[in-house]
Amino acid sequence: MECEWKPDEQGLQQILQLLKESQSPDTSTQRSVQQRLEQLNQYPDFNNYLIFVLTKLKSEDEPTRSLSGLILKNNVKAHYQNFPNGVSDFIKSECLQNIGDSSPLIRATVGILITTIASKGELQNWPELLPKLCLLLDSEDYNTCEGAFGALQKICEDSAEILDSDMLDRPLNIMIPKFLQFFKHSSPKIRSHAIACVNQFIISRTQALMLHIDPFIENLFALATDDEPEVRKNVCRALVMLLEVRLDRLLPHMHNIIEYMLQRTQDHDENVALEACEFWLTLAEQPVCKEVLCGHLSQLTPVLVNGMKYSEIDIILLKGDIEEDEAIPDNEQDIRPRFHRSRTVAQQHEGDGIEDEEDEDDELDDDDTISDWNLRKCSAAALDVLANVFREDLLMHILPLLKELLFHPEWVVKESGILVLGAIAEGCMQGMIPYLPELIPHLIQCLSDTKALVRSITCWTLSRYAHWVVSQPPDVYLKPLMTELLKRILDSNKRVQEAACSAFATLEEEACTELVPYLAFILDTLVFAFSKYQHKNLLILYDAIGTLADSVGHHLNKPEYIQMLMPPLIQKWNQLKDEDKDLFPLLECLSSVATALQSGFLPYCEPVYQRCVNLVQKTLAQSMLHQSQPEQYEAPDKDFMIVALDLLSGLAEGLGGTIEQLVARSNILTLMYQCMQDKMPEVRQSSFALLGDLTKACFQHVKPCIADFMPILGTNLNPELISVCNNATWAIGEISIQMGPEMQPYIAMVLHQLVEIINRPNTPKTLLENTAITIGRLGYVCPQEVAPMLQQFIRPWCVLFNLLFNSSSLCFPLIFSSVACSSLFLPCSSPPLPLLTLLSQKRFGFFCFFFFSVFLVFCLFFFLSVCNHCQPCD
């Protein structure tokens, strides 16, 4: 161990100069410093200089010393395995000696450095660390005790799992009782550290904590009214987690805990109030919620409603006093990154769409320029989930408040009332129906409020009642609502534009073809928005247009609509470069539009098709370069490839056979073959969707590749990856219809997996339906190959068949073909009773039962005609 290491004075001054320069606001200076610091990493003792500046140069200013430690932390994260033993030993020694530095900033930096070293697997190779830190907790020097606790808290946060393992001889058996001793320490900072350390082990039900659960809870109760907000916050956090994992221990005290949380949800410190408000969200998930909380609803409801008002700081951060900002360019940092969700296909039946069942996240009020999660949002979310628990029972407490809030002269109060109305929409819908004829017109009026924040929240709340609006005569509510929302889409405030676009997309999903009479008006508004919107809202506008196309389908395929819609979309398409992530929402939008326009998209299809193929090819080439030379080439963003594959699917679905020439002139099938084997599930998912659509559109080009595709499809029938499995199953079904009896060589590759899926419990509905239909199609084209497994799937198949009978004629012939062949393999005295029972049900009527009787005669004749070539029945 080189503990006597001394720096070279000249080298030390050079490094200090670099540290000073790195604090310059000039980006070119920072970039130059970063390059020189990277070069210094080539010298083994460079990191010794950094720890020396952090711990020894107390004459330097604290920001420079701390920066030296943070650069060292980054080096540890990136290169620690390459540190010479002498260097790593020196760093560890200096950290432990200086954990009690008089500066809180330096103590915190040393703690971060210790934690980073520990997270690199060094807890095993640094056996003295935990005993030393625990020993330092008993120091009479406050700085040493606080520094050691700060480091331990970070270690507990980052390495909780290994601390509870045999690998380290379960140090928590000593550490947990030690932490509990400090709950009564005189320093609030130490008390807060102690609770925070123990809190890390609640959710995992660590045995060492469970053995001391009662004293832990007693200590929490003792600190419930602590003067220090950070202590109260950690107490609330602990109780929320205990509610989830040790409800049994809290139940005897639940009345007092609820009363306490009611107080803390109104705490003057918003961080404490936010932690306490989480309690109601967690309690709503517990079976005992209704029983323990019903007597407190009259107290809780006004507390949550009050928490839903904007605070003064919220309004400042949201620039709530600025009403017109449409001409102000967006700050690119405020635009959230977008991630494409791969396409999941399903059979269309009874008006269902083809997208997967998972709903979009329906966020409560999108204040995305302030904290992602605050008291307002948590209160609204809590009211939402409690409305789903108590339903109409909650309304008796909410309605008196709403009467006052919705018509309040102060806009902040009125705005919170509109948010309350939206928050209870899902859970209290039935109870709200008598009031909606009066409330909906009032909300539509609020869309013209002078305050932008009122207009924006009204858009969201109205979207929550869109289903009811659409169920009423269109001239009464739908038309007025649509008209006002379209006005708000062209609002002069960007926040209102965003809320209106999102609300209108929800209305589109609910109204579907009810919007067809108004398409010209709608398109005129959406297209005009292209000229008004800044960057961020333009991305949301793409979503609204894509959703409109999904909702009205082929009704969009009229020359006048195409002439309105396509020029601005193609203009944006041409402006964007291949590496621009704005392509994601635009490609998604075009995919929906192409599917809806069908032949109407033909004039635009060739350049769009070719660019999508190029995107896939470019991404695959970049991926191969990265795999072969990872240090030289970055990994590509495969979302570009996924969204391109999905647009190609949309083109194939929309254009049908007319896409044949484009496929013939491209290498898309070769590229698709590579995508089907990609390690990323989302890439495979989209490639299987495209395979199915190309199979339907131009099978003559797909057929030569079937021998290569089918083994890959078979290996992806893994229900652990639901969407991948779903699309592979669907593609197999489409291929089987096209292949006919030629499917026979491939049945063994897929049938066993499909039978396992249809018998698997808790399988999602879309996957089950696709599996049933695909098995049906396989049985239809290759009955002799499918029949031997009939007994293994007939019961669940019949249940699903009962659901799908009116919607999928292609799967029905399985029964007639496969059961006939199964008579060769099943005992002669065992007819397929589930089917007989199913077909004799009253809902199928006399015709189906008669048809089945005729079919049984057919089975008999079939059996007699082939019995000379089969094995005798057992």
SVG drawing of the C-alpha trace seen along z (x, -y; Angstrom):
<svg xmlns="http://www.w3.org/2000/svg" viewBox="-84 -37 91 89">
<polyline fill="none" stroke="black" stroke-width="0.4" points="0.0,0.0 1.5,-3.3 0.2,-5.4 3.3,-7.7 2.6,-8.8 3.5,-12.4 2.5,-14.5 4.9,-16.2 4.3,-19.9 4.3,-20.8 1.9,-18.1 -0.4,-19.1 -0.5,-22.7 -1.4,-21.6 -4.3,-19.5 -5.5,-22.3 -5.5,-24.6 -7.5,-22.1 -10.0,-21.8 -10.4,-25.6 -10.9,-25.8 -13.5,-23.0 -15.7,-25.3 -15.8,-27.8 -19.2,-28.4 -17.6,-28.3 -18.5,-25.0 -15.4,-25.0 -13.2,-25.4 -15.0,-22.6 -14.6,-20.3 -10.9,-21.0 -10.5,-20.3 -12.5,-17.1 -10.1,-15.9 -7.0,-16.7 -8.5,-14.9 -9.1,-11.8 -5.5,-11.9 -4.3,-12.1 -6.1,-8.8 -3.3,-7.1 -1.0,-7.8 -1.4,-5.3 -1.1,-7.9 -3.4,-10.5 -6.2,-9.3 -3.8,-9.7 -3.6,-13.4 -7.4,-13.6 -7.9,-12.0 -5.0,-14.2 -6.8,-17.4 -10.1,-16.2 -8.7,-15.1 -5.4,-17.0 -5.6,-20.4 -7.8,-22.0 -6.4,-25.4 -8.3,-25.1 -11.9,-26.2 -14.5,-23.5 -16.0,-23.4 -12.6,-22.6 -11.9,-19.9 -15.4,-18.4 -15.0,-18.5 -11.8,-16.6 -13.6,-13.9 -16.5,-13.7 -14.0,-13.3 -12.4,-10.5 -15.8,-8.9 -16.4,-8.9 -12.9,-7.3 -13.8,-4.6 -17.0,-3.9 -15.3,-3.6 -11.8,-2.3 -11.6,-0.9 -10.7,2.6 -7.5,1.1 -6.4,-0.8 -3.1,0.5 -3.4,2.0 -1.3,-0.8 -3.6,-3.4 -6.9,-1.8 -5.5,-1.1 -4.4,-4.8 -7.8,-6.0 -9.6,-3.7 -7.3,-4.7 -7.8,-8.4 -11.6,-8.1 -11.9,-6.4 -9.5,-8.9 -11.5,-11.9 -15.1,-10.8 -15.4,-13.3 -14.1,-16.4 -15.4,-19.6 -17.0,-20.6 -20.5,-19.0 -19.8,-19.2 -16.5,-17.3 -18.0,-14.7 -20.8,-14.1 -18.3,-13.8 -16.2,-11.3 -19.3,-9.3 -20.3,-9.2 -16.8,-8.0 -16.9,-5.2 -20.3,-4.1 -19.0,-4.1 -16.1,-1.9 -18.3,0.4 -20.7,0.7 -17.9,2.0 -17.9,5.2 -15.5,4.0 -17.6,4.7 -16.1,8.2 -12.6,6.9 -12.8,4.1 -13.8,6.1 -12.8,3.4 -15.2,0.8 -18.5,1.7 -17.0,2.4 -15.0,-0.8 -18.0,-2.9 -20.2,-1.3 -17.4,-2.0 -17.2,-5.7 -21.0,-6.0 -20.0,-6.0 -17.6,-8.9 -18.2,-11.8 -17.2,-14.1 -20.5,-15.0 -18.8,-15.4 -17.3,-11.9 -20.6,-10.4 -22.6,-12.3 -20.1,-11.5 -20.1,-7.8 -23.9,-7.7 -24.1,-9.5 -21.8,-6.9 -23.7,-4.0 -27.0,-5.5 -25.6,-5.6 -24.3,-2.0 -27.7,-0.8 -29.3,-2.5 -26.9,-1.1 -26.0,2.4 -29.1,3.5 -29.2,6.9 -25.6,7.9 -25.8,6.6 -28.5,9.2 -26.5,12.1 -24.3,14.8 -21.5,13.4 -20.7,10.8 -21.8,12.9 -25.1,10.9 -23.8,7.7 -27.4,6.4 -27.7,8.6 -25.4,6.1 -26.2,3.0 -30.0,2.9 -30.0,3.0 -27.2,0.4 -29.2,-2.0 -32.2,-1.6 -30.1,-3.0 -29.7,-6.3 -33.5,-6.9 -33.3,-8.9 -30.0,-10.7 -30.0,-14.4 -29.1,-15.5 -32.0,-15.6 -29.6,-14.9 -28.4,-11.7 -32.0,-10.6 -32.9,-11.1 -29.9,-9.1 -30.8,-6.3 -34.5,-6.0 -33.4,-6.3 -30.9,-3.4 -33.5,-1.1 -36.1,-2.1 -34.0,-0.6 -34.8,2.9 -38.5,2.7 -39.8,3.6 -37.4,6.6 -38.6,7.9 -35.0,8.3 -34.9,10.9 -32.7,8.8 -35.3,6.1 -38.3,8.4 -36.8,9.7 -36.8,6.2 -40.0,5.0 -41.9,4.2 -39.1,1.9 -38.8,0.3 -42.4,-0.6 -42.4,-1.8 -39.5,-4.1 -41.3,-5.4 -44.3,-6.3 -42.0,-8.1 -40.6,-10.2 -44.0,-11.0 -44.1,-14.6 -40.4,-15.3 -39.6,-19.0 -37.3,-18.1 -39.1,-17.9 -36.6,-15.3 -37.3,-13.0 -41.1,-13.3 -40.7,-12.7 -38.7,-9.5 -41.3,-8.4 -44.1,-8.8 -42.1,-6.9 -41.5,-4.0 -45.2,-3.8 -46.2,-3.8 -43.8,-0.9 -44.9,1.0 -48.5,0.7 -47.5,2.7 -45.4,5.4 -46.4,5.6 -50.0,4.5 -50.6,7.0 -48.4,5.0 -50.0,1.7 -53.7,2.8 -54.0,2.6 -52.9,-1.1 -54.6,-1.9 -57.0,-4.5 -54.2,-6.5 -52.0,-6.1 -54.8,-7.4 -55.3,-10.4 -51.5,-11.0 -51.3,-10.8 -54.2,-13.2 -52.2,-15.7 -49.0,-15.1 -50.7,-15.3 -51.4,-19.0 -47.8,-19.4 -46.4,-22.9 -43.3,-21.2 -44.5,-20.0 -42.0,-17.1 -43.5,-15.7 -47.0,-16.3 -46.1,-14.4 -44.7,-11.4 -47.8,-11.3 -50.1,-11.6 -48.5,-8.4 -50.1,-6.6 -53.6,-7.0 -52.4,-5.6 -50.9,-2.5 -53.9,-2.0 -56.2,-2.0 -54.5,1.1 -55.1,3.0 -58.1,5.3 -58.9,3.6 -59.0,0.1 -62.8,-0.3 -63.2,1.1 -60.5,-1.1 -61.0,-4.3 -64.8,-4.6 -65.1,-6.4 -62.4,-9.0 -63.7,-9.9 -65.3,-13.1 -62.0,-14.3 -59.8,-12.9 -61.7,-14.2 -61.3,-18.0 -57.6,-17.4 -57.0,-15.7 -59.1,-18.3 -57.1,-21.1 -53.9,-19.5 -55.0,-19.7 -54.7,-23.5 -51.7,-25.0 -49.3,-26.5 -47.8,-29.9 -44.5,-28.4 -46.3,-26.0 -47.8,-28.9 -44.5,-30.7 -42.8,-27.6 -45.6,-27.0 -45.6,-30.7 -49.2,-30.7 -49.4,-34.5 -48.4,-34.2 -51.5,-33.7 -50.1,-33.9 -46.8,-32.1 -47.4,-30.4 -44.7,-32.4 -42.0,-31.6 -39.8,-28.7 -39.7,-25.6 -36.7,-24.9 -35.5,-21.6 -34.5,-20.4 -38.2,-20.5 -39.2,-18.1 -39.4,-14.6 -37.7,-11.8 -40.2,-9.7 -40.1,-6.0 -41.8,-4.0 -44.1,-1.1 -43.9,1.7 -47.0,2.9 -48.9,5.8 -51.4,7.5 -54.6,9.4 -57.5,10.7 -60.2,8.1 -63.6,9.1 -66.8,7.4 -65.4,4.0 -62.3,4.4 -59.1,2.7 -55.9,4.6 -53.8,2.9 -52.9,4.6 -55.0,4.4 -52.7,2.4 -54.1,-1.1 -52.0,-4.2 -51.0,-5.7 -53.8,-8.1 -51.8,-10.6 -53.5,-12.8 -52.8,-16.4 -49.6,-16.9 -47.6,-19.6 -44.5,-18.5 -42.6,-21.8 -42.6,-21.3 -41.7,-18.4 -42.7,-15.1 -44.4,-14.2 -45.8,-16.7 -48.5,-17.1 -51.0,-18.2 -50.5,-15.2 -50.3,-12.8 -53.5,-14.2 -55.3,-13.8 -54.0,-10.3 -55.1,-9.4 -58.6,-10.7 -58.7,-8.8 -57.9,-5.4 -60.1,-6.0 -63.0,-6.8 -62.4,-3.4 -62.6,-1.8 -65.6,-3.7 -67.3,-4.7 -70.7,-6.4 -70.0,-6.4 -67.3,-9.0 -69.7,-11.3 -71.6,-12.3 -68.4,-13.9 -67.2,-15.2 -70.4,-16.8 -70.8,-19.6 -67.2,-20.6 -67.6,-20.5 -70.6,-22.9 -68.4,-25.5 -65.2,-24.8 -66.6,-24.7 -68.2,-28.1 -65.6,-29.8 -64.6,-33.4 -60.9,-32.6 -59.5,-30.9 -57.0,-28.7 -59.9,-27.3 -62.1,-26.8 -59.2,-25.1 -58.7,-22.6 -62.5,-21.8 -62.3,-20.9 -59.3,-18.7 -61.3,-17.0 -64.1,-16.4 -61.7,-14.7 -60.0,-12.7 -63.3,-11.0 -64.5,-10.3 -63.6,-6.7 -64.6,-5.5 -67.7,-7.6 -69.0,-7.6 -72.3,-5.9 -73.1,-8.3 -72.1,-11.3 -74.4,-10.5 -77.4,-12.4 -75.2,-15.6 -73.4,-15.4 -76.2,-17.0 -75.6,-20.1 -71.8,-19.8 -70.7,-19.0 -72.1,-22.3 -70.5,-24.2 -67.1,-22.5 -67.5,-23.3 -68.0,-27.0 -64.8,-26.7 -62.9,-25.9 -63.2,-29.7 -62.0,-30.8 -59.6,-33.7 -56.9,-31.7 -54.9,-29.3 -54.4,-26.9 -58.2,-26.6 -58.6,-26.0 -56.0,-23.3 -57.3,-21.3 -60.8,-21.5 -59.6,-19.8 -58.2,-16.9 -61.3,-16.6 -63.7,-16.6 -61.6,-13.8 -62.3,-11.7 -66.0,-12.0 -65.7,-11.4 -67.3,-8.0 -70.5,-9.4 -70.5,-12.3 -70.3,-10.0 -73.2,-7.8 -75.5,-10.8 -77.2,-12.3 -74.3,-13.9 -75.9,-17.4 -76.4,-17.7 -72.8,-17.3 -70.5,-15.8 -70.7,-18.5 -70.4,-21.5 -67.5,-19.7 -65.7,-18.9 -66.2,-22.5 -64.7,-24.0 -61.8,-21.5 -60.9,-22.4 -60.8,-26.0 -58.5,-25.2 -56.2,-23.2 -55.6,-26.6 -55.3,-28.4 -52.6,-31.0 -51.2,-29.2 -49.0,-26.2 -50.1,-24.4 -53.7,-24.6 -52.8,-23.5 -51.1,-20.4 -54.1,-19.6 -56.6,-20.1 -54.7,-17.9 -54.5,-15.1 -58.2,-15.5 -59.2,-15.5 -57.3,-12.3 -59.2,-10.6 -62.5,-11.9 -61.4,-10.5 -60.9,-7.0 -64.3,-7.1 -66.3,-8.6 -64.7,-6.7 -67.0,-7.0 -69.3,-9.5 -66.7,-12.0 -67.0,-11.3 -69.6,-14.0 -67.2,-16.6 -64.0,-15.4 -63.5,-18.4 -63.8,-20.8 -61.5,-18.6 -58.8,-18.3 -58.9,-22.0 -58.2,-22.7 -55.4,-20.0 -53.7,-21.1 -53.8,-24.8 -52.1,-23.8 -49.0,-22.8 -48.4,-26.5 -48.9,-27.5 -47.3,-24.9 -43.8,-24.9 -41.6,-21.8 -43.1,-20.0 -46.8,-20.4 -46.1,-19.4 -45.2,-15.9 -48.5,-15.7 -50.3,-16.9 -48.9,-13.9 -50.5,-11.6 -53.9,-13.4 -53.8,-12.9 -52.7,-9.3 -55.5,-8.6 -58.0,-10.2 -56.9,-8.0 -57.2,-4.9 -60.7,-6.0 -62.3,-6.8 -60.4,-4.4 -61.3,-4.3 -63.6,-7.3 -60.5,-9.4 -59.8,-8.1 -61.4,-10.9 -59.5,-13.1 -60.4,-16.4 -59.2,-15.0 -56.0,-13.5 -55.2,-16.9 -55.7,-18.7 -53.8,-16.2 -50.8,-14.8 -48.9,-17.9 -48.0,-19.1 -47.1,-15.6 -44.9,-15.0 -43.3,-18.4 -42.3,-17.5 -41.2,-14.0 -38.8,-15.6 -37.5,-18.1 -36.4,-15.5 -33.1,-13.8 -32.8,-10.0 -31.2,-10.5 -33.8,-12.9 -36.0,-11.3 -38.9,-13.4 -39.3,-10.7 -40.8,-8.4 -44.1,-10.2 -44.2,-11.1 -43.7,-7.6 -46.3,-6.3 -48.7,-8.9 -48.0,-8.0 -48.4,-4.3 -52.0,-5.0 -52.7,-7.3 -51.4,-4.8 -53.6,-2.1 -56.6,-4.3 -56.1,-5.8 -55.4,-2.4 -55.1,-3.1 -55.3,-6.8 -51.7,-6.6 -50.4,-5.3 -49.0,-8.6 -46.8,-8.9 -45.9,-5.3 -42.7,-4.8 -40.4,-7.4 -41.9,-6.5 -41.4,-2.8 -37.8,-3.3 -36.9,-5.5 -38.2,-3.0 -36.2,-0.2 -33.1,-2.4 -33.7,-3.1 -33.8,0.6 -30.7,1.3 -28.8,-1.5 -29.6,-0.4 -28.7,3.2 -25.4,2.1 -24.6,-0.1 -25.5,2.7 -23.1,5.1 -20.3,2.6 -20.9,2.0 -20.9,5.8 -17.6,6.3 -15.9,3.1 -17.8,1.8 -15.1,-0.6 -15.1,-2.3 -18.8,-2.3 -21.7,-3.3 -24.7,-1.0 -27.6,-2.3 -30.9,-3.5 -33.1,-0.6 -36.3,-2.6 -35.6,-4.0 -35.7,-0.4 -38.7,0.6 -40.8,-2.4 -39.8,-1.9 -40.9,1.7 -44.2,0.7 -44.7,-1.9 -43.9,0.8 -46.6,2.9 -49.1,0.0 -48.2,-0.3 -48.7,3.4 -52.0,3.4 -53.3,0.2 -52.0,0.9 -52.6,4.6 -51.5,6.2 -50.4,2.9 -47.3,3.0 -46.1,6.1 -43.9,4.1 -42.2,2.2 -41.4,5.5 -40.1,7.0 -37.7,4.1 -36.3,4.1 -34.3,6.4 -36.9,6.0 -37.3,9.8 -33.5,10.2 -33.6,7.4 -36.7,8.8 -34.9,12.1 -32.1,10.4 -34.6,8.4 -36.5,11.6 -33.3,12.8 -32.4,9.5 -31.7,9.7 -34.1,6.9 -37.6,8.3 -39.3,5.1 -37.4,5.5 -38.6,9.2 -42.1,8.1 -42.3,5.6 -40.7,7.8 -43.2,10.6 -46.1,8.1 -44.6,7.0 -44.2,10.7 -47.9,11.3 -48.9,8.2 -46.6,9.0 -48.0,12.6 -51.5,11.2 -50.4,8.6 -47.9,10.4 -47.3,14.0 -45.6,14.8 -42.5,12.9 -42.7,14.4 -43.2,18.0 -39.6,18.7 -38.4,17.7 -40.9,19.7 -38.4,22.5 -36.1,19.9 -38.8,18.0 -40.8,20.9 -38.0,22.2 -37.5,18.6 -41.2,18.2 -41.3,21.5 -38.5,20.4 -40.3,17.2 -43.5,18.9 -42.5,18.0 -45.4,16.5 -42.9,14.9 -42.5,12.3 -46.2,11.7 -46.1,9.3 -43.4,11.1 -45.2,14.4 -48.5,12.8 -47.1,11.5 -45.3,14.7 -48.5,16.7 -50.5,14.3 -47.9,14.5 -48.0,18.4 -51.8,18.3 -51.5,15.9 -48.8,18.1 -50.9,21.3 -53.9,19.9 -51.6,19.0 -49.6,22.3 -52.6,24.7 -51.5,28.3 -47.9,27.3 -47.8,26.2 -47.5,29.9 -43.6,29.9 -43.8,27.0 -46.6,28.2 -44.2,30.0 -42.2,26.8 -45.1,24.8 -48.0,26.9 -46.7,28.2 -45.8,24.6 -49.2,23.3 -51.0,26.1 -48.9,25.2 -49.9,21.5 -53.7,22.2 -53.5,24.3 -51.4,21.8 -53.2,20.0 -53.4,16.2 -52.5,15.9 -53.6,12.4 -56.8,12.4 -55.3,11.2 -52.6,14.0 -55.2,16.6 -57.4,15.5 -54.6,15.5 -53.4,18.9 -56.9,20.4 -57.4,19.0 -53.9,20.1 -54.5,23.6 -57.8,23.5 -56.1,22.5 -53.4,25.2 -56.2,27.8 -58.0,26.5 -55.1,26.8 -53.4,29.9 -56.0,31.8 -54.1,35.1 -51.1,33.5 -53.2,31.5 -55.7,34.2 -53.4,36.4 -53.2,33.4 -56.9,32.6 -57.5,34.0 -54.8,31.7 -56.4,28.5 -60.1,29.1 -61.5,27.9 -59.8,24.5 -60.2,24.2 -63.9,24.7 -64.2,22.0 -62.4,19.5 -64.4,20.8 -67.5,19.9 -66.3,16.3 -65.0,16.1 -67.8,18.0 -69.4,14.9 -66.1,13.3 -63.7,15.8 -65.0,18.1 -61.5,19.2 -61.1,21.2 -64.4,22.9 -63.4,25.5 -60.9,27.0 -63.7,28.7 -64.9,30.4 -61.5,31.4 -59.6,32.2 -62.4,34.0 -62.9,36.2 -59.2,37.1 -59.2,37.4 -61.6,40.3 -58.6,42.3 -56.8,41.7 -59.4,41.2 -61.3,44.0 -64.4,44.9 -66.7,44.5 -65.4,40.9 -67.0,38.4 -65.8,34.7 -68.4,33.9 -67.3,30.3 -68.0,29.5 -71.3,31.4 -72.4,29.5 -71.2,26.2 -73.1,26.6 -76.3,27.8 -76.5,24.6 -79.6,22.5 -77.7,19.6 -76.6,21.6 -80.1,22.7 -81.5,25.6 -79.4,25.0 -76.0,25.5 -77.2,28.6 -78.6,30.1 -75.4,29.3 -73.4,31.0 -75.5,34.1 -74.8,34.2 -71.2,33.7 -71.1,36.8 -72.5,38.8 -69.7,37.4 -67.2,38.5 -68.5,42.0 -68.2,42.2 -64.7,40.7 -63.7,43.2 -65.0,46.1 -63.2,44.8 -59.8,44.7 -59.9,47.3 -57.8,49.7 -54.9,47.3 -54.9,46.4 -54.1,48.0 -57.0,49.7 -58.6,47.8 -57.6,48.8"/>
</svg>
